[in-house]
Amino acid sequence: VIFRWWKISLRSEFREAKPGELKESHEYFLDDPSLQIQIAVVFGANTLEHIFNLCRGNFDFLERLPDPLLLYIISFLELEDIARLSQVSHRFKMICNSDTLWEKIVQNLCGAITPEMRALAQEVGWKQFFFTNKLQLQLQLRRRRQKQDDSKKSKTK
């Protein structure tokens, strides 16, 4: 564990101060409550807990996976599990609410997506598109067609 700090001051005698550094083994860190308190005060309890996990060899490999692979895996989860996963971290919240994920989910469930459906989903968002019931979707698609027909007619005049 390496703990570095910089002294920030307007006083001229501290302008050339070099950063302080403390290097300790994982075992020493786990046995040193004063260093743990310093970490908790500066960075917070969540960071301290994360460091404890790293020192004990508890790595979160799921967090380290690339986004495309996570998207692929998450697209097969139940909706309730996706909602829970979105609460794990900012990264998972972004992924679980992304249009890319919801597009994959819609494709997995619907199979074929018409260009008209794709255009509507891109307009309202894939997640919104997914949660809109069929009757509302049909109505929105009908309105969209009507607008396109009206714009075509006005161009030909």
JONORFEN-V728713 format. One record per helix or strand. SS is the DSSP state (H for helix, E for strand). FROM is the first residue (numbers start at 1). TO is the last residue. If there is no record, write none. Layout:
SS,FROM,TO ; SS,FROM,TO
This chain:
E,2,5 ; H,12,14 ; E,20,23 ; H,26,31 ; H,33,43 ; H,45,55 ; H,61,64 ; H,67,74 ; H,79,85 ; H,90,96 ; H,99,110 ; H,115,124 ; H,126,131 ; H,134,156
